[in-house]
Amino acid sequence: MPPDLLAPLAQFGAAGLIAWLWLTERRTAAERDRQLSQAHERLMAERERMETLIGLVTESTRAMTALEASQRELARVVDRLAAVLTPQAPPAGAHHAAAAHPPPPVAQRAVG
């Protein structure tokens, strides 16, 4: 309690002390209410930012999932295409038609 308030409070006795305590509590409560309001406003702003961030992460996850699916499909198509374009070796013990009939010899030119 500030010393300069002691003299006026002494004049009013117990009633003055009670009034001073009540005013002090009201000032403190008003300050606390102001701080709570500010904290609430900050939390609400933070909530909006978090909701935006969560939305962005969700959309990015969807995009990455779609990209992964398309990459997997592309890899399957490439594998099938490679299987079609790559000559297959005949199974062991099987006779290949080309091996049974070798190509005709190429005529050689007489050197001079």
Residue frames as a rotation matrix with the C-alpha (Angstrom) as fourth column:
MET 1
0.590 0.807 0.000 0.00
0.807 -0.590 0.000 0.00
0.000 0.000 -1.000 0.00
PRO 2
-0.106 -0.635 0.765 1.44
0.538 -0.684 -0.493 3.39
0.836 0.359 0.414 -0.97
PRO 3
-0.585 -0.201 -0.786 2.33
0.809 -0.213 -0.548 5.52
-0.057 -0.956 0.287 2.08
ASP 4
-0.976 0.207 0.062 0.50
-0.199 -0.973 0.114 8.58
0.084 0.099 0.992 0.73
LEU 5
-0.229 0.945 -0.232 -2.81
-0.198 0.188 0.962 6.64
0.953 0.267 0.144 0.94
LEU 6
-0.516 -0.016 -0.857 -2.41
0.706 0.559 -0.435 5.77
0.486 -0.829 -0.277 4.63
ALA 7
-0.964 0.120 -0.239 -3.54
0.062 -0.769 -0.637 9.17
-0.260 -0.628 0.733 5.90
PRO 8
-0.505 0.843 -0.187 -6.77
-0.812 -0.389 0.435 9.37
0.294 0.372 0.881 3.85
LEU 9
-0.152 0.455 -0.877 -7.61
-0.017 0.886 0.463 5.74
0.988 0.085 -0.127 4.64
ALA 10
-0.791 -0.185 -0.583 -7.04
0.556 0.179 -0.812 6.31
0.255 -0.966 -0.038 8.35
GLN 11
-0.850 0.525 0.054 -9.71
-0.521 -0.820 -0.238 9.04
-0.080 -0.230 0.970 8.21
PHE 12
-0.060 0.896 -0.440 -12.28
-0.863 0.175 0.474 6.61
0.501 0.409 0.763 6.86
GLY 13
-0.116 -0.034 0.993 -11.33
-0.834 0.546 -0.079 3.71
-0.539 -0.837 -0.092 9.10
ALA 14
-0.482 -0.040 0.875 -12.47
0.079 0.993 0.089 0.20
-0.873 0.112 -0.475 8.20
ALA 15
0.609 0.774 0.174 -14.90
0.296 -0.018 -0.955 1.43
-0.736 0.633 -0.240 5.55
GLY 16
0.595 -0.469 -0.652 -12.08
-0.743 -0.630 -0.225 3.23
-0.305 0.619 -0.724 3.74
LEU 17
-0.490 -0.809 0.325 -9.90
-0.647 0.587 0.486 0.13
-0.584 0.027 -0.811 3.87
ILE 18
-0.136 0.536 0.833 -12.69
0.376 0.806 -0.458 -2.06
-0.917 0.251 -0.311 2.52
ALA 19
0.841 0.453 -0.296 -13.38
-0.047 -0.484 -0.874 0.45
-0.539 0.749 -0.386 -0.27
TRP 20
0.175 -0.867 -0.466 -9.68
-0.928 -0.303 0.215 0.58
-0.328 0.395 -0.858 -1.16
LEU 21
-0.596 -0.368 0.714 -9.48
-0.233 0.930 0.285 -3.24
-0.768 0.003 -0.640 -1.22
TRP 22
0.298 0.809 0.507 -12.58
0.415 0.368 -0.832 -3.42
-0.859 0.459 -0.226 -3.42
LEU 23
0.817 -0.033 -0.575 -11.21
-0.444 -0.672 -0.592 -0.83
-0.367 0.740 -0.564 -5.89
THR 24
-0.234 -0.971 -0.053 -7.87
-0.862 0.182 0.472 -2.60
-0.449 0.157 -0.880 -6.02
GLU 25
-0.437 0.141 0.889 -9.57
0.149 0.985 -0.083 -5.93
-0.887 0.096 -0.451 -6.72
ARG 26
0.666 0.744 0.047 -11.71
0.226 -0.142 -0.964 -4.35
-0.711 0.652 -0.263 -9.47
ARG 27
0.492 -0.579 -0.650 -8.62
-0.820 -0.560 -0.122 -2.84
-0.293 0.593 -0.750 -11.15
THR 28
-0.562 -0.736 0.378 -6.84
-0.597 0.677 0.430 -6.17
-0.572 0.015 -0.820 -10.95
ALA 29
-0.092 0.626 0.774 -9.89
0.356 0.747 -0.562 -8.01
-0.930 0.224 -0.291 -12.30
ALA 30
0.825 0.387 -0.412 -10.21
-0.185 -0.504 -0.844 -5.55
-0.534 0.772 -0.344 -15.19
GLU 31
0.025 -0.906 -0.423 -6.54
-0.962 -0.137 0.236 -6.04
-0.272 0.401 -0.875 -16.08
ARG 32
-0.632 -0.210 0.746 -6.95
-0.180 0.976 0.121 -9.82
-0.754 -0.058 -0.654 -15.89
ASP 33
0.385 0.851 0.356 -10.04
0.310 0.244 -0.919 -9.61
-0.869 0.464 -0.170 -18.14
ARG 34
0.676 -0.212 -0.706 -8.11
-0.654 -0.615 -0.441 -7.52
-0.340 0.760 -0.554 -20.65
GLN 35
-0.423 -0.906 0.021 -5.25
-0.826 0.395 0.403 -10.05
-0.373 0.153 -0.915 -20.67
LEU 36
-0.386 0.366 0.847 -7.70
0.170 0.931 -0.325 -12.93
-0.907 0.018 -0.422 -21.12
SER 37
0.711 0.681 -0.175 -9.38
0.003 -0.252 -0.968 -11.13
-0.703 0.687 -0.181 -24.01
GLN 38
0.314 -0.692 -0.650 -6.04
-0.927 -0.370 -0.054 -10.54
-0.203 0.620 -0.758 -25.70
ALA 39
-0.661 -0.555 0.505 -5.02
-0.485 0.829 0.277 -14.17
-0.573 -0.062 -0.817 -25.18
HIS 40
0.065 0.786 0.614 -8.36
0.285 0.575 -0.767 -15.30
-0.956 0.225 -0.187 -26.63
GLU 41
0.788 0.198 -0.583 -7.91
-0.418 -0.523 -0.743 -13.08
-0.452 0.829 -0.329 -29.69
ARG 42
-0.178 -0.935 -0.306 -4.40
-0.960 0.097 0.263 -14.48
-0.216 0.341 -0.915 -30.24
LEU 43
-0.605 -0.010 0.796 -5.66
-0.113 0.991 -0.073 -18.04
-0.788 -0.134 -0.601 -29.91
MET 44
0.480 0.852 0.210 -8.47
0.177 0.140 -0.974 -17.45
-0.859 0.505 -0.084 -32.39
ALA 45
0.592 -0.363 -0.720 -6.05
-0.780 -0.484 -0.397 -15.92
-0.204 0.796 -0.569 -34.89
GLU 46
-0.534 -0.822 0.195 -3.69
-0.770 0.569 0.289 -18.87
-0.349 0.004 -0.937 -34.36
ARG 47
-0.173 0.569 0.804 -6.59
0.096 0.822 -0.561 -21.27
-0.980 -0.020 -0.197 -34.88
GLU 48
0.810 0.477 -0.342 -7.38
-0.240 -0.262 -0.935 -19.67
-0.535 0.839 -0.098 -38.25
ARG 49
0.143 -0.850 -0.507 -3.74
-0.990 -0.134 -0.054 -19.98
-0.022 0.509 -0.861 -39.29
MET 50
-0.640 -0.379 0.668 -3.63
-0.465 0.884 0.055 -23.60
-0.611 -0.276 -0.742 -38.16
GLU 51
0.299 0.821 0.485 -6.82
0.113 0.475 -0.873 -24.44
-0.947 0.316 0.049 -40.07
THR 52
0.765 -0.097 -0.636 -5.29
-0.617 -0.391 -0.683 -22.89
-0.183 0.915 -0.359 -43.19
LEU 53
-0.288 -0.957 -0.043 -2.08
-0.951 0.281 0.126 -24.84
-0.108 0.077 -0.991 -42.67
ILE 54
-0.425 0.204 0.882 -3.96
-0.149 0.945 -0.290 -28.10
-0.893 -0.254 -0.372 -42.13
GLY 55
0.700 0.714 -0.037 -5.94
-0.093 0.040 -0.995 -27.45
-0.708 0.699 0.094 -45.32
LEU 56
0.456 -0.614 -0.644 -2.73
-0.889 -0.286 -0.357 -26.89
0.035 0.736 -0.677 -47.26
VAL 57
-0.592 -0.685 0.425 -1.15
-0.715 0.689 0.115 -30.05
-0.372 -0.236 -0.898 -45.86
THR 58
0.008 0.694 0.720 -4.30
0.002 0.720 -0.694 -32.03
-1.000 0.007 0.004 -46.71
GLU 59
0.870 0.324 -0.373 -4.31
-0.324 -0.196 -0.926 -30.75
-0.373 0.926 -0.066 -50.30
SER 60
0.049 -0.936 -0.349 -0.57
-0.997 -0.028 -0.066 -31.41
0.052 0.351 -0.935 -50.65
THR 61
-0.532 -0.184 0.826 -1.09
-0.417 0.907 -0.067 -34.95
-0.737 -0.380 -0.559 -49.38
ARG 62
0.513 0.783 0.351 -3.85
0.040 0.387 -0.921 -35.51
-0.857 0.487 0.167 -51.94
ALA 63
0.745 -0.283 -0.604 -1.63
-0.665 -0.367 -0.650 -34.18
-0.037 0.886 -0.462 -54.71
MET 64
-0.340 -0.933 0.117 1.31
-0.930 0.352 0.102 -36.36
-0.137 -0.074 -0.988 -53.62
THR 65
-0.245 0.342 0.907 -0.95
-0.145 0.912 -0.383 -39.42
-0.959 -0.225 -0.174 -53.45
ALA 66
0.822 0.568 -0.047 -2.27
-0.090 0.049 -0.995 -38.75
-0.563 0.821 0.091 -56.94
LEU 67
0.397 -0.769 -0.501 1.27
-0.913 -0.272 -0.305 -38.22
0.098 0.578 -0.810 -58.22
GLU 68
-0.509 -0.593 0.624 2.41
-0.680 0.721 0.131 -41.48
-0.528 -0.358 -0.770 -56.64
ALA 69
0.201 0.674 0.711 -0.50
0.055 0.717 -0.695 -43.39
-0.978 0.179 0.107 -58.20
SER 70
0.922 0.132 -0.364 0.24
-0.330 -0.225 -0.917 -41.95
-0.203 0.965 -0.164 -61.64
GLN 71
0.010 -0.987 -0.160 3.95
-1.000 -0.008 -0.008 -42.75
0.006 0.160 -0.987 -61.25
ARG 72
-0.404 -0.092 0.910 3.12
-0.350 0.935 -0.061 -46.34
-0.845 -0.343 -0.410 -60.32
GLU 73
0.634 0.693 0.342 0.81
0.110 0.357 -0.928 -46.67
-0.765 0.626 0.150 -63.34
LEU 74
0.710 -0.456 -0.536 3.48
-0.703 -0.427 -0.569 -45.18
0.030 0.781 -0.624 -65.59
ALA 75
-0.355 -0.873 0.336 6.02
-0.876 0.436 0.208 -47.67
-0.328 -0.220 -0.919 -64.23
ARG 76
-0.044 0.417 0.908 3.59
0.006 0.909 -0.417 -50.56
-0.999 -0.013 -0.043 -64.96
VAL 77
0.908 0.388 -0.158 3.07
-0.121 -0.118 -0.986 -49.31
-0.401 0.914 -0.060 -68.53
VAL 78
0.299 -0.884 -0.359 6.83
-0.952 -0.249 -0.180 -49.00
0.070 0.395 -0.916 -69.07
ASP 79
-0.449 -0.441 0.777 7.34
-0.566 0.814 0.135 -52.53
-0.692 -0.379 -0.615 -67.70
ARG 80
0.379 0.658 0.650 4.66
0.181 0.637 -0.750 -53.94
-0.908 0.402 0.122 -70.04
LEU 81
0.902 -0.085 -0.423 6.11
-0.417 -0.420 -0.806 -52.06
-0.109 0.903 -0.415 -72.99
ALA 82
-0.082 -0.996 0.023 9.62
-0.986 0.085 0.142 -53.31
-0.144 -0.011 -0.990 -72.18
ALA 83
-0.258 0.048 0.965 8.29
-0.205 0.973 -0.103 -56.86
-0.944 -0.224 -0.241 -71.97
VAL 84
0.769 0.590 0.246 6.70
0.146 0.212 -0.966 -56.52
-0.622 0.779 0.077 -75.42
LEU 85
0.828 -0.448 -0.338 9.77
-0.546 -0.507 -0.667 -54.95
0.127 0.736 -0.664 -77.03
THR 86
-0.146 -0.914 0.378 12.39
-0.926 0.260 0.272 -57.20
-0.347 -0.311 -0.885 -75.43
PRO 87
0.084 0.158 -0.984 12.92
-0.651 0.756 0.066 -60.47
0.755 0.635 0.167 -77.36
GLN 88
0.619 0.213 0.756 12.20
-0.739 0.485 0.468 -63.49
-0.267 -0.848 0.458 -75.24
ALA 89
-0.574 -0.805 -0.152 14.83
-0.819 0.563 0.112 -66.23
-0.005 0.189 -0.982 -75.00
PRO 90
0.158 0.654 -0.740 13.40
-0.538 0.685 0.491 -69.63
0.828 0.321 0.460 -75.96
PRO 91
0.719 0.121 0.685 12.83
-0.674 0.361 0.644 -71.99
-0.169 -0.924 0.342 -73.07
ALA 92
-0.348 -0.915 0.205 15.70
-0.849 0.400 0.346 -74.41
-0.398 -0.054 -0.916 -72.43
GLY 93
-0.633 -0.003 0.774 15.56
0.106 0.990 0.091 -77.51
-0.767 0.140 -0.626 -74.66
ALA 94
0.520 0.849 0.089 13.13
0.255 -0.055 -0.965 -75.99
-0.815 0.525 -0.245 -77.15
HIS 95
-0.475 -0.628 0.617 14.11
0.783 0.018 0.622 -75.76
-0.402 0.778 0.483 -80.80
HIS 96
-0.029 0.391 -0.920 13.59
-0.156 -0.911 -0.383 -72.42
-0.987 0.132 0.087 -82.39
ALA 97
0.760 0.417 0.498 12.34
0.394 0.314 -0.864 -72.42
-0.516 0.853 0.074 -85.97
ALA 98
0.833 -0.494 -0.250 15.12
-0.548 -0.670 -0.501 -70.08
0.080 0.555 -0.828 -87.08
ALA 99
-0.043 -0.889 0.456 17.76
-0.805 0.302 0.511 -72.41
-0.592 -0.345 -0.729 -85.69
ALA 100
0.175 0.174 0.969 16.37
0.234 0.949 -0.212 -75.33
-0.956 0.264 0.125 -87.74
HIS 101
0.604 0.060 0.794 16.58
0.797 -0.044 -0.603 -73.33
-0.002 0.997 -0.074 -90.95
PRO 102
-0.138 -0.713 -0.688 19.72
0.551 -0.632 0.545 -71.18
-0.823 -0.304 0.480 -91.06
PRO 103
0.589 0.352 -0.727 19.66
-0.303 -0.738 -0.603 -68.21
-0.749 0.576 -0.328 -93.43
PRO 104
0.868 -0.269 0.417 20.95
0.496 0.486 -0.720 -68.84
-0.009 0.831 0.555 -96.95
PRO 105
-0.023 -0.957 -0.288 24.62
0.785 -0.196 0.588 -68.05
-0.619 -0.213 0.756 -97.52
VAL 106
0.687 0.142 -0.713 25.47
-0.180 -0.917 -0.356 -64.67
-0.704 0.373 -0.604 -98.96
ALA 107
0.802 -0.398 0.445 27.14
0.584 0.372 -0.721 -64.84
0.122 0.839 0.531 -102.36
GLN 108
0.305 -0.793 -0.528 30.73
0.315 -0.439 0.842 -63.80
-0.899 -0.423 0.115 -102.21
ARG 109
0.942 -0.041 -0.334 32.24
-0.308 -0.509 -0.804 -61.64
-0.137 0.860 -0.492 -104.86
ALA 110
0.580 -0.793 0.186 35.33
0.814 0.559 -0.158 -62.71
0.021 0.243 0.970 -106.61
VAL 111
0.675 -0.468 -0.570 38.23
-0.121 -0.832 0.541 -60.54
-0.728 -0.297 -0.618 -105.83
GLY 112
0.828 0.545 -0.130 40.26
-0.033 -0.184 -0.982 -59.75
-0.559 0.818 -0.134 -108.66
